[in-house]
Each structure stands twice: as structure tokens, then as C-alpha cells.
Amino acid sequence: MRVLTLGLLLLVGLAAAPAARAWDDEGHRIVALIAEHYLRPSVRERVQVLLEADHSGLTSDTSMASEATWADHYRDSDRDAGPGAAHGPRYEQTWRWHFVDLELSRPDLTQACYGRPALPPATPASQGPARDCIVDKIEQFQAELANPATPAPERLLALQFLLHFIGDLHQPLHAADDHDAGGNRVRVVAAGRRPGSLHRYWDGEFVDDLGPDAPRIATRLIAQISDGDRAAWMRGGIEDWAMESFAVAQAVAYGTLPPPSSHGEHRLSDDYIQLADGAVATQLSRAGVRLALVLNRALR
């Protein structure tokens, strides 16, 4: 399975609907646990000191694994104020930052990033334009975290967003779109599973297939990461990683998707699920290695 999966991952599809949670909480915990393994001891200590300043109550504790879920909880904390009510400012400010809508037919990063608006002078990244994409936000928050002059509250926010967004970037359907809200409008069914959207399956179903315990899954994935894998995954930059996720969506998430039935549902075969499970394991591993790289550089 690993050989087949890695072969397909070399081929050259993210985007998500605004409501989506890439990887769900479990996937983000796995990414953070992998990253923590590769942090330099001094960086691990600095990360924990920064996170201990989080008193938002949006995570169960201030560990890296828990804080990696913060950005979703922050975004959704005022998403629905009640029936018919408008979304609150947290949601409206940040929901687009979790993905980049690269269209399968014509991927255009500038278009997908809303023209790549510049962060206005003296504006914290956490207060930047709402119409921006995950690629630009990662770069902005990375710069803030690396700058010792960044005020402490903003530096904490930069870390919290980075812990989450590096994970989001590696969910293939947060990097590709086929005019279907990143697979949210694609209905799929599979034997023994509840029907749902293609996006939902990649967010959670295929992560759940790896097992019920995030620390155990992270330990197993770390054991499978070779020195060669790690060296290869640390090359390139944020844009390269986005295009790689796009390629996984193009080749696997969409590329091996069975045609729809007369009812408009795609029935996923065992082969598709096996391929998706392998791709998810690889993407979580890549995200963990790269999150460690970003933090080791920013907090050296």
C-alpha cells in the first residue's frame, strides 16, 4: 500500500468549505505530536511557555496537541449566534484563512488567495484582511513568531494559528476545489460507514481508520518516517507544500473517485479507502515534520 500511495503522491488537487474542520481535532493532535517529537529541546520549552499564556478556555489544556485545535474552536466560537443570526466577527475574520481554493481545472494561487493582499503596515497578522488564504497567513504568522519584537499576545496568536494552519495545509481538500466547496458538495457512501460528504470523509473518516488514540498513532507514524523522508519533506516552502497537497487531491481524492450513481452518490470502494488511508497517513506525517521545521526556524 505504501509504495502505491507514495507513487500517486508524486503526481500532480485544497479547498474547503468555510464550515469545514480539516482533519478534525484528532488529526491536528496527531500532527502536533509528530512535530513535538522533532522540536529541539529549547524550542519545545519556548513553545510551552508561550502556550501557557492561553487563557481563552477554547482548548482542554495548553499542550501543543490540544492547542493545535485552537484555531477551529476560535473560528467557531461565534459562528452561529442563533437561528437567522449573522456570524460573529471571529468567524467572519478567519474562516477563509483555513484553506486555499485551487481549482482542479486551472490552479491559480494568486486568484485562490484573493489577489494576495499585502498586510497593511503596522497591522498584526491576526487583524489582517479577512479575504486572504492559508498560504499567506502561514507566511505572516511565521514572520511574527520569529520576530522577538512582536507583542506577547500577538506572538501567542501567531503560534496558535501556525500549529493549526500547517495541519490544514496538508488536508488535500483544503488545497483543491472542483467547484464543489472542496468536496463538501460531493456525496459519498461506503460499506459500514455513514453517508457524508467527500470532504468530511477526508477530514475524519480516514483519520479514524488510523486508530482511536492520537499519541499511539503519532508514535507509529514517527517510526515509519525515514531520514530520507524527513529530508525530502523539509525542502521547499509554503507554496510548494500547498501545491503538493493539491496534487494529492488531484491524484487521489478526486482522481480515483468512482463515478456517481443515478442518485448522485459516489460509492467508495475498498481500494479507494485503502489509498485514502495511506495518503492521510503520509499527509499527517509531512505536516508534523514541517510544523517542527517552521517552529525550529522561528524560535531558534
Secondary structure, 3 states (H helix, E strand, C coil): CHHHHHHHHCCCCCCCCCCCCCCHHHHHHHHHHHHHHHCCHHHHHHHHHHHCCCCCCCCCCCCHHHHCCHHHHHHHCCCCCCCCCCCCHHHHHHHHHHCCCCECCCCCHHHHCCCCCCCCCCCCHHHCCCCCCHHHHHHHHHHHHHCCCCCHHHHHHHHHHHHHHHHHHCCHHHCCECCCCCCCCCEEECCCCCCEEHHHHHHHHHHHCCCCCHHHHHHHHHHHCCHHHHHHHCCCCHHHHHHHHHHHHHHHHCCCCCCCCCCCEEECCHHHHHHHHHHHHHHHHHHHHHHHHHHHHHCC
